[in-house]
Amino acid sequence: MEINSLFIRNLRVIIAASICDGTIDDKELKNIQAYVDKESQNVGIVIKEAASELIKSATSDPLHFTRQTLVDFGNTTFSMAERIYLINSAIEAVRADGLMLSDEIRFIKALTMKLGLSDAIVESLAGKWWIIDASNDIL
């Protein structure tokens, strides 16, 4: 069974956004698992296996995984809807732990550039995404 490539790309961006600071904390891992569980309802074990392999790859070399994700995304053509979906997923992932670290901000800015989105578009979609509002529920 073929895995939806947008699912895999979105999963890669969520994992890269979660690990760009060097680690995936428990809350980020739970959010990744929730996404995989939601998407795997129709496809099942194939998606869970792919997710497990991506997480293993990311945790073995976080910097390489993050950089390679950015390179791959820079070489891929996405529709505007896909680009918006991916950047929103990345922003939700970096905000999940309630912290906004400089590595996470750099990752989002690099992803924005690789996806060909302007800062104005991203801010119009996600507001001042680099500011954590403790009253907001993320993901």
PLY file of the C-alpha trace (Angstrom):
ply
format ascii 1.0
element vertex 139
property float x
property float y
property float z
element edge 138
property int vertex1
property int vertex2
end_header
0.00 0.00 0.00
1.40 3.40 -0.99
1.70 5.94 1.79
0.31 9.39 1.10
3.39 11.45 0.25
1.90 14.62 1.76
1.46 12.70 5.01
5.14 11.67 4.98
6.28 15.18 4.09
4.13 16.66 6.83
5.38 14.07 9.30
8.97 14.90 8.32
8.39 18.61 8.91
6.71 17.95 12.27
9.60 15.74 13.38
12.23 18.18 12.06
10.51 21.09 13.81
10.35 19.06 17.01
13.98 17.96 16.94
15.67 21.05 15.48
16.67 22.05 19.03
18.47 18.71 19.44
15.83 16.60 21.19
12.21 15.54 20.97
10.61 16.02 24.37
7.68 13.96 25.68
5.01 16.49 24.71
6.40 16.76 21.17
6.56 12.98 20.88
2.94 12.69 22.05
1.89 15.22 19.41
3.74 13.27 16.71
2.09 10.06 17.88
-1.35 11.71 17.91
-0.83 12.85 14.31
0.30 9.37 13.24
-2.62 7.72 15.06
-5.12 10.07 13.42
-3.69 9.52 9.94
-3.25 5.77 10.34
-6.93 5.07 11.03
-7.46 4.30 7.34
-4.02 3.00 6.37
-2.87 1.30 9.55
0.47 -0.23 10.29
2.27 1.04 7.17
2.13 4.63 8.40
3.18 3.67 11.92
6.22 1.84 10.55
7.18 4.81 8.37
6.79 7.16 11.34
8.93 4.93 13.52
11.71 4.91 10.90
11.59 8.71 10.53
11.78 9.22 14.30
14.68 6.78 14.55
16.51 8.63 11.77
15.83 12.02 13.37
16.99 11.00 16.83
20.17 9.35 15.56
21.36 12.60 13.91
19.00 15.55 14.58
21.06 18.15 12.72
21.39 16.03 9.58
17.69 15.12 9.62
16.66 18.77 9.99
19.03 19.98 7.27
18.07 17.18 4.90
14.39 17.95 5.39
15.05 21.58 4.43
17.10 20.54 1.38
14.43 18.08 0.24
11.67 20.62 0.69
13.65 23.20 -1.27
13.82 20.74 -4.18
10.13 19.82 -4.13
7.25 21.63 -5.79
4.26 22.15 -3.52
0.91 23.76 -4.17
0.12 26.86 -2.13
-2.31 24.82 -0.01
0.39 22.22 0.71
2.93 24.91 1.62
0.47 26.51 4.04
-0.38 23.11 5.53
3.31 22.29 6.05
4.27 25.63 7.61
1.27 25.53 9.94
2.22 22.00 11.04
5.80 23.11 11.70
4.67 26.13 13.74
2.30 23.98 15.80
5.12 21.49 16.41
7.63 24.06 17.65
5.04 25.67 19.88
3.86 22.36 21.37
6.24 22.35 24.31
5.42 25.94 25.31
8.93 27.14 24.52
10.24 29.01 21.51
13.96 28.40 21.20
16.25 30.22 18.77
16.92 26.96 16.84
13.18 26.53 16.36
12.77 30.10 15.11
15.66 29.59 12.67
14.10 26.35 11.45
10.73 27.97 10.79
12.35 30.90 9.00
14.44 28.52 6.85
11.38 26.39 6.08
9.41 29.51 5.17
12.14 30.45 2.71
12.44 26.91 1.26
8.68 26.79 0.73
8.75 30.17 -1.01
6.41 31.81 1.48
6.81 35.40 2.56
7.00 36.36 6.22
3.85 38.42 5.66
1.90 35.38 4.47
3.07 33.25 7.40
2.27 35.99 9.89
-1.19 36.50 8.35
-1.85 32.77 8.86
-0.25 32.19 12.25
0.05 35.64 13.77
3.23 36.33 15.68
4.05 32.62 15.78
7.37 33.13 17.56
5.55 34.38 20.68
4.16 31.75 23.04
0.82 32.62 24.62
0.33 30.46 27.69
-3.45 30.81 27.41
-3.55 29.14 23.97
-3.91 25.41 23.56
-1.51 24.27 20.85
-2.20 21.11 18.83
0 1
1 2
2 3
3 4
4 5
5 6
6 7
7 8
8 9
9 10
10 11
11 12
12 13
13 14
14 15
15 16
16 17
17 18
18 19
19 20
20 21
21 22
22 23
23 24
24 25
25 26
26 27
27 28
28 29
29 30
30 31
31 32
32 33
33 34
34 35
35 36
36 37
37 38
38 39
39 40
40 41
41 42
42 43
43 44
44 45
45 46
46 47
47 48
48 49
49 50
50 51
51 52
52 53
53 54
54 55
55 56
56 57
57 58
58 59
59 60
60 61
61 62
62 63
63 64
64 65
65 66
66 67
67 68
68 69
69 70
70 71
71 72
72 73
73 74
74 75
75 76
76 77
77 78
78 79
79 80
80 81
81 82
82 83
83 84
84 85
85 86
86 87
87 88
88 89
89 90
90 91
91 92
92 93
93 94
94 95
95 96
96 97
97 98
98 99
99 100
100 101
101 102
102 103
103 104
104 105
105 106
106 107
107 108
108 109
109 110
110 111
111 112
112 113
113 114
114 115
115 116
116 117
117 118
118 119
119 120
120 121
121 122
122 123
123 124
124 125
125 126
126 127
127 128
128 129
129 130
130 131
131 132
132 133
133 134
134 135
135 136
136 137
137 138
